[in-house]
């Protein structure tokens, strides 16, 4: 009988593995991000009829006068086709506009409209309040330093994945 209790059952081993995956940093970040997206999506959809992705693209554009679709995609860490579709919807909503790049007429640049800037200004108090609640008891300076490092490492990982041979990339087989 003692021998039977010393061995872990398959169910216990699967449970231990699941707990180990559940505790992985990437899994935890994904859960936190999903929770934050869920909380804010209702708010942004109700007030401005915007999806979280739309707001993400607007905030990327806020930091520059204008950007190419490729650069927006890179900074937002989103697929370029998805960004293009989202930008068309934002253009129909009169939140972004397109113009030709004066240095390279083959490129189209995207800029925010005044209405988009108003929406971003209106959303700031909510973002500040939710961040204050979320960071209760957290060293904000240290967290931001770590997030900067994680963002940089994420870009490095994306670059490394893109350089893998096609046969090693599951999504392109």
Residue pairs with C-beta under 8 A, 6 or more apart in sequence:
8 16
21 27
36 130
36 134
37 52
39 130
40 52
40 55
40 126
40 130
41 51
41 52
43 126
44 50
44 51
44 52
44 54
44 55
44 123
45 51
47 122
47 123
48 119
48 122
48 123
49 93
50 58
50 119
51 86
53 78
53 82
53 86
54 86
54 89
54 90
54 95
55 123
56 76
56 78
57 72
57 76
57 78
57 83
57 86
57 87
57 90
57 96
58 90
58 95
58 96
58 112
58 116
58 119
58 120
59 120
60 67
60 72
60 75
60 76
61 67
61 72
61 96
61 110
61 111
61 112
61 116
62 112
62 117
62 120
65 111
66 99
66 109
66 110
66 111
67 75
67 109
67 110
68 101
68 107
68 108
68 109
68 110
69 80
69 83
69 84
69 87
69 108
69 110
70 80
72 83
72 87
72 110
73 79
73 80
73 82
73 83
76 83
77 154
77 155
77 158
87 96
87 110
90 96
90 116
91 97
91 98
94 113
94 115
95 112
95 113
95 115
95 116
95 119
96 110
96 111
96 112
96 113
96 116
97 110
97 111
97 113
98 108
98 109
98 110
98 111
99 108
99 109
99 111
100 107
100 108
100 109
101 107
101 108
101 109
112 120
135 143
161 169
166 172
166 173
167 173
